[in-house]
Amino acid sequence: MLLTVAGAECATTFQEVPQQVACLSIDDVTDIPSGDATGTIEWGTYCTVSNVRTSCTQCELNTVPESECTDTTIDPTILATYMQSGGQLTVEGTDGASMTGGINTDGTFTIGTIITPTADDGTPTGQGLALIEGAFVGNRIIATLTMRLTVNESDGRTTDLTFIFSVTSERVE
């Protein structure tokens, strides 16, 4: 979806380790406070070099009991540009997605956003919530991406799942 990347320089590996997890709420991904960092040290574009789905859970709005967690992966073609301004961190994906939150002096950060999933024709089909908690470590980002997708199916039922990915991204510029 929004944080991952692949290009000629980036090879992405994927594996799945299913577990249970609590579902995200709008409060988890909005109004994330600024951190205690100063300056503009963390700027750069990153690609995902590995991601592991560590859990997937059916949430309370789910009316599709046969929902499986196999359909959602991180898009390996999206580059993410991280921009720090003091304790605020903003991330812009090449897919147009944007996340905001806070960064601390030790390089740890939390960012979140609300997204709108769409059908192939561009029609909105539900709501997505995304939260990234991670840290800048040298030229890498080590992070946990929690993503909740609530999608209105064409048969009137609702798929409501939360996924957690362990993600490592590497700076490309």
N, C-alpha and C positions, 0 to 999 in steps of 0.2 A: 504494500500500500504506500506508505509515505517515506520511510526512512531508508529504504534500501537501494542498492545501486549495483550496477554491473557495467562494465565497459571492457575494453581490451585489457586494461590493467587489473581487473578485479574478477576473481573466480569465486562463485558463491557455492557453498556446500549446504545441504539441507538434511536434517533428520528429524524424526518425531519421537517424543517421549511423553505419552499422554498421562495426565494427572488431573486432579480437581482443583478449582480455584474459585474465589468469590467473583461476582459480576461487578463490572464498573458501573458507576452512576455519573450523571452530568456534573455533580459536585466534585467528583474526582478529577475532572479534566478541565474545569474552568476556574478562573480567578486564582491560579497558582501564584503564590507570592514570589517576588524577586528574592534572590539569594544575597549573600554578603560579599560577593566578588566586586572588584572595582576594575576600571579600565576596559580594554577591548582585546584581551589576549586570545580568546578562542574564536577564531574566524577560519573558515575553510569548508571545502566541499569533500564529502565522504561517500564511499561506496561500501556496501555490505560484503564482507568476505566470508561470513558464516552466519547461519541462523538455525536455531533448534527450537521447534515448537515443544515447550515443556508441559503445557496443559491446555485443556479445552473443557468448558463446562456449558451445559444448557442452563439458560437463565430463566427467570420467573415468567417472562412473556412468551416463552417457547410453547407453541402448540403443534409442533412437528416432531413427535418423539423419535422418529427415524432419522432426525438430523444427525449428520456425521461431521466430524471436524476435519475431514480430508479436503474440503473444497477451498479453504482459505490458506494462502501462503503469502509471503512477503514478495512483492514485485521486484525482481532482480534487475530492472532496467532504470530505476529511479535514483538519481543523485540527490543528496541532501546537503544544503549549505547551512552551516551553523554560524550565527552572528551574535556576538556578545556585546552588550552595552551596559557596563556596570554589572549589577546583579540580575539583569534581565537577559534571557536567552531566547532567540527566535530561530526557527528552522523553516526553511523554504525548500520544498521538494520540486524536482523538475516536472512532477505531475500537477503542480499548482497548489498542492496542500501546504498548509502553514500551521505551525505549532508554536506556542509561547509558554514561558514559565520562568524559572529562576535558576541561577548558577551560583555556586559557592566558591570561596577562595581555594578550596582543595580540589576543584574541578568536577565535583559532583553536581548533578543537575536533575531537575524534574520539569517536563514540558507536557502539554496536553492540547487536545483539540476535539471539536465535533465535526464530523464529516457526513456527507449525504451519499449513500450508495445509490447507484443508478443502474437501470437496465441497459441493454445494448443500444437502445434508441435514445438514451439520455433521460428517460423518465425516472424521477426519484422513487426509490423503492423502500426507504426506511431511514434508519439513523445509525451512524457509526461513532464510537467514542474511542479515542486513542490516548494512551499515557506512556511516556518514555521516562524511565528513571535510570540514570547511568553516570558515567564518569569519563572524562578525557584522560587517557593514559598514553603519554608520548604522542605518536601520530595515529593513535587508535581511539575509538569509543567503545567501551564495554557497557552494554545496556540491557535492560529488560523492557520489552514492548508489550503492553497489555492492550488488547483491542476487543471491543464489544461491537458486534454487528447485529442489529435488529432489522430484519428484512420482511416486508409484506409479500407473501407468495401469491402467485396468480390465482390459486384456489381459495384465497381468503384466510389461509392460516399464516402464522408468524413464526419465522425462524429467529431465535434469539440466543446467540452463543458468545462466550468470552474466550479468547485465545491468549496465551502468554508465549512469547518468543524470547529466547536468549540470543542477543544479536551482537556481533562484533563488526565494526566498520573501520575502514582505513582511509586516511586522508589521501586524496588524489590531487588536490591543488590548494 
